[in-house]
Amino acid sequence: MYYAIISEDVSNSLDKRKIARPAHLARLQQLTDEGRLIIAGPHPAIDNGNPGDAGFTGSLVVAEFNSLEEAQRWANEDPYLTAGVYAKVTVKPFKKVLP
């Protein structure tokens, strides 16, 4: 089943994001290589695809896991969480309808 991992950043998270980004992306690449990643990306803090110093307010990952527990475990091990980028992470079942 698919799960949405919805993360909210702490204030002024950009520097922490930059440090943890390679490890964060490596985990997403592994999901991609396994054919389990539907979509992933950050929420820009301003209405711009490249927010610069404004940074980001959080992230969304939608991926396939065997259970809610497995998805939660994966989310709990995210380098952004362990590096203090995320203030809150919510994991929910997700039903893909379109496309």
C-alpha positions as CSV (number, residue, x, y, z in Angstrom):
1,M,0.0,0.0,0.0
2,Y,1.0,3.6,-0.5
3,Y,1.7,6.0,2.4
4,A,2.1,9.7,2.5
5,I,4.9,11.1,4.7
6,I,4.1,14.7,5.4
7,S,6.9,16.6,7.2
8,E,7.0,20.1,8.6
9,D,10.3,21.9,9.1
10,V,11.6,23.7,12.1
11,S,12.1,27.5,11.6
12,N,15.2,28.4,9.6
13,S,15.9,24.8,8.5
14,L,17.9,25.6,5.3
15,D,21.4,25.1,6.7
16,K,20.4,21.8,8.4
17,R,18.8,20.7,5.1
18,K,21.9,21.4,3.1
19,I,24.0,19.3,5.4
20,A,21.6,16.3,5.6
21,R,20.4,16.5,1.9
22,P,22.8,13.9,0.4
23,A,21.8,11.2,2.9
24,H,18.2,12.1,2.5
25,L,18.3,11.9,-1.3
26,A,20.2,8.6,-1.1
27,R,17.3,7.0,0.8
28,L,14.8,8.4,-1.7
29,Q,16.9,7.0,-4.6
30,Q,16.8,3.6,-3.0
31,L,13.0,3.7,-3.0
32,T,13.1,4.8,-6.6
33,D,15.5,2.0,-7.5
34,E,13.1,-0.4,-5.9
35,G,10.1,1.0,-7.8
36,R,8.3,2.1,-4.7
37,L,8.5,5.9,-4.8
38,I,5.5,7.8,-6.3
39,I,6.6,11.4,-5.6
40,A,8.9,13.3,-3.3
41,G,9.8,16.9,-2.8
42,P,10.0,19.9,-0.5
43,H,7.4,22.7,0.1
44,P,9.1,26.0,-0.8
45,A,8.6,28.7,1.8
46,I,7.6,31.2,-0.9
47,D,5.7,30.8,-4.2
48,N,8.8,30.0,-6.2
49,G,10.4,26.7,-7.3
50,N,13.8,28.0,-6.2
51,P,13.1,29.8,-3.0
52,G,16.8,30.6,-2.3
53,D,17.4,31.8,1.3
54,A,13.7,31.6,2.1
55,G,14.1,27.8,2.2
56,F,11.4,25.3,2.7
57,T,8.6,24.6,5.2
58,G,8.5,20.8,4.9
59,S,8.4,17.8,2.5
60,L,6.1,15.3,1.0
61,V,7.0,11.7,0.2
62,V,4.5,9.2,-1.2
63,A,5.9,5.7,-1.4
64,E,4.9,2.0,-1.2
65,F,5.5,0.1,2.1
66,N,4.2,-3.2,3.4
67,S,2.5,-1.6,6.4
68,L,1.9,1.7,8.2
69,E,4.5,0.5,10.8
70,E,7.1,0.0,8.1
71,A,6.4,3.5,6.6
72,Q,6.6,5.1,10.1
73,R,9.9,3.3,10.8
74,W,11.3,4.5,7.5
75,A,10.2,8.0,8.2
76,N,11.7,7.9,11.7
77,E,15.1,7.1,10.2
78,D,15.1,10.0,7.7
79,P,18.3,12.0,7.9
80,Y,16.3,15.2,7.9
81,L,14.5,14.1,11.1
82,T,17.7,13.0,12.9
83,A,19.5,16.2,11.8
84,G,16.7,18.4,13.3
85,V,15.3,19.6,10.1
86,Y,11.8,18.3,10.8
87,A,9.7,19.5,13.7
88,K,6.8,17.1,12.9
89,V,6.3,14.0,10.7
90,T,2.9,12.5,9.9
91,V,2.5,9.2,8.2
92,K,-0.9,8.3,6.6
93,P,-2.2,5.6,4.3
94,F,-2.6,7.0,0.8
95,K,-4.9,5.7,-2.0
96,K,-3.7,6.7,-5.4
97,V,-6.6,7.4,-7.7
98,L,-5.1,9.5,-10.6
99,P,-3.2,9.5,-12.8
